[in-house]
Amino acid sequence: MGTHQEPGTTWQRFDVADAAPLLLDAHTRVTSWTPDAERLLGHSASEAVGRSAGELLLPEDAARVPELAERCRANGGWTGLLTARHRDGRPVRLKVRIVLLAEKSDPERWLVLLEELGRAPGWDMSRGMLERMVSRSSVGIAILDTDLRYVWSNTALSRFGGGIPQERLGKRLADVQPGLVAEEYEARMRLVLKTGQPITAFETVGRVRSAPDRDSSYSMSFTRLEDDDGHPVGVFYTVEDTTERRRARQRLALLAQAGQRMGRSLDVARTAQELADVAVPGLADLVSVDLLESVLRGMEPPSGSLTGQDVASLRRAGQQSTTDGALEALVKIGAATSYLVDSPPVRCLTSGESWRTERLDPLARLWIGSLPPGRQATFRDLGLHSAMFVPISARGVTLGVATFFRREHQEAFDEEDLGLAEDLVARAAVCVDNARRYTRERDAALALQRNLLPHGIPEQDAVDVAACYRPADELTGLGGDWYDVIPLSGARVALVVGEVPGHGIDAAASMGQLRTAVHTLADLDLSPEEVLAHLDDLVAHSTRGPAGRHGTVGAGCLYTVYDPVTGRCVMASARHPVPAVIAPDGTATFADMPVGPALGVGGLPFEAVELDLAEGTTLALYTDGLLGGDGTEGEGDACPTDLDAARERLRRNVAGVDPSMNERCCAVVDRLLSPRRRDDAALLMARTKRLAPEHVATWDVPADPALVAETRRSSTRQLIAWGLDALAFTTELVVSELVTNAIRHAVGPVRLRLILERSLICEVFDGGASAPHLRHPRTTDEGGRGLLLTSQFTQRWGTRYLPEGKVIWAEQSLTEPAV
């Protein structure tokens, strides 16, 4: 019986036939009291029934009742010694055996067998009672001899097939149940006969004669039977049909698996494939998922009943099979799927109701109408015998259809299978709809972000650049951080990194406004501190009035200008972390520069710092998300200890020499960012280059108009040396006009500089503060055409102001001469 014997007990063999039986319920209350129990303890049935078992014992043993109840449940029973109190008050020392009555339809009950120590066995009435109990039990019970042949079985065992008890006598298990792997069970019985150790609750799956067309599950227990001398005389086993419990566990496990595996990616096609993966092989042998094309594209599906045109737009989004070469080979993932008119899948889609058939017509062809004649196949060809179609619907809108087929599973789909399929599809439908709506919103968000962030690094020869951007909201990809590389006049470049408080679409829109403003100010060739001052005014003005936007208030920005001709770098900061400067040998430090107030909050003026950088120096410009900040406080507001530690961590990661800028930039970001970060992060790394001295030519021009001709000839000789003879005429015209204007209208010394980079740059320096203005002269005017011709013959021109004066510059293409 698999019961547990109390350690340390020694007595003669327990004879269950001579014991006094009684029954206890799950709460250890007496529910049945026999005359043998009354004779043993003196209590009548009316006195004992309803009382707790502990009330019949001495106090020290009564206290053990809860513990013994748990041990009985854990071990299937218990055997040991207890002391009861007789009705006349004297103690009665008892041998006790407790056995669980495992009846599927009844609540938990325990059979208790009592025998007084030292009493002689031999009560025929008790033996007969036990025989009646096991013969009428709902649990299948059998006794086999040592050759494992049936010598006795109860009526309940006949429900599993194999004949009535008389027909089993003398037969082996393989004779009565040929569908089972008899050798496996008999091996366990022989082990029990050999060791005496019982095997309890052994669950197995097989096919018995009572259900030959499906797999059934059974729970079996084996116990050795012994004679009075302890020698084995046979095997006693019980069996209970647990098929329904097993199927219920499988359904719950499949639903739990679906909850874990489906919908994690927020990708429509992947979610459809996850539905197919979950359902095979637990529910079906072949599953396909077809979705409307509009759903796959993230669009809103048609409301109401689907039409034939809607059904024609189905596409195969997911499929899975236990074997290759069936329906999955006929329709590929992503291919259009058209079903025949009035076929079950079409009726399922248009009606919104599930459809199930236990047996498919083996000679019928597939309902797919898009297959060419040579690829048409019958259900017999594919080995399919049972099918279900379930509409994929969410929020009252049909998104597609899921198809379930059975091939290796011999049993047909039943109503419980259809209910399970509908539960799986309902969960998947919510995930698909969420993924569809997310796809639409994400596509819009990404389109906005792509338009707001740089589409690529512009071509220039001042620095080698790598950039990496990580939004805090990885789902939408939107954030308020940005970076920029802006080519300036004179072969210079502006490096910009900034951040707007907050996340999501509002922060992205505010960031787009600031980025546009920075580009506009950069075109004016303003110094870094002037750019930040104008940005500060812009943000402050945008917040005034009831309709003002406050999203950009508190934004930060670092604006840096690098000149490859001189190697000079000028930078200014508005509440932004100072950049790291990595020397050519890999040593990393932080720039020593003042940090101004955040944009729009007012306060002290912005200040710039000027650095001389050796060629190969790398600037690392970053937002405070890379320091572990939350985006709500400036660098100066952070805890000094935390900020110092974060800065040191960043310094260690950017230090060193790595020829691959892109790989290094992304690696630094990945190492520094926490998976649970709350702030966006951007990193812009720029390795400086120097323009070769032979690509720059400079002349000091005396303030004498008569010497302009010599200046033109000098510039022409330089162009010939550079191999730019084709640009000589245009360059002479530009030099003549710009130098002449400087001599006539400016004050102080005049200097001409030619720079050969990606274009030919002509610059004229003077000490004046007034800028020339382009005008359109009349036909009768004798002058005023110089700047107009310059603008026509060059790519672009402009004015740049310096503390000591101004620069008028013009650029010419090296590949497309203006004339």
Buried (B, 14 or more C-beta within 10 A) or exposed (E): BBBBEBEEEEEEEBBBBBBBBBBBBEEBBBBBBBEBBBEBBBBEBEBBBEBBBBEBBBEEBBEBBEEBBEBBBEBBBBBBBBBBBEBEEEEBEBBBBBBBBBEEEEEBBBBBBBBBEEEEBEBEEBBEBBEEEBBEBBBBBBBBBBEBBBBBBBBBBBEBBBBEBEEBEEBBBBBBBBBBBBEEBBEBBBBBBEEEEBBBEBEBEBBBBBBEEEBBBBBBBBBBBEEEEEEBBBBBBBBBBBBEBBBEEBBEEBBEBBEEEBBEBBBBBBBBBBBBBBBBBBBBBBBBBBBBBBBBBBEEBBEEEBEEEBBBBBBBBBBBBBEEEBBBEBBEBEEEBBBBEEBBBBBBBBEBEBBBBBEBEEEEEBBBBBBEEEEEBBBEEBBBBBBBBBBBBBEEBBBBBBBBBBBEBEBBBEEEBBEBBBBBBBBBBBBBBBBBBBBBBBEBBEEBBEEBBBEEBEEBBBBBBBBBBBBBBEEBBBBBBBBBBBBBBBBBBBBBBBBBBBBBBBBBBBBBBBBEBBEEBBEEBBBBBBBBBBBBEBBBEBEEEEEEBEBBBBBBBBBBBBBBBBBBBBBBBBBBBBBBBBBBEEEBEBBEBEBBBBBBBEEEEBBBBEBEBEEBBBBBBBBBBBBBBEBEBBBEEBEEEEBEEBBEBBBEBBBEBBEEBEEBBBBBBEEBBEEEBBBBBBBBBBBBBBBEEEBBBEBEBEBEEEEBEEBBEBBBEBBEEBEBEEBBBBBBBBBBBBBBBBBEEBEEBBBBBBBBBBBBBBBBBBBBEEEBEEEEEEEEEEEEBBBBBBEEBBBEBBBBBEEEBBBBBBBBEBEEBBE
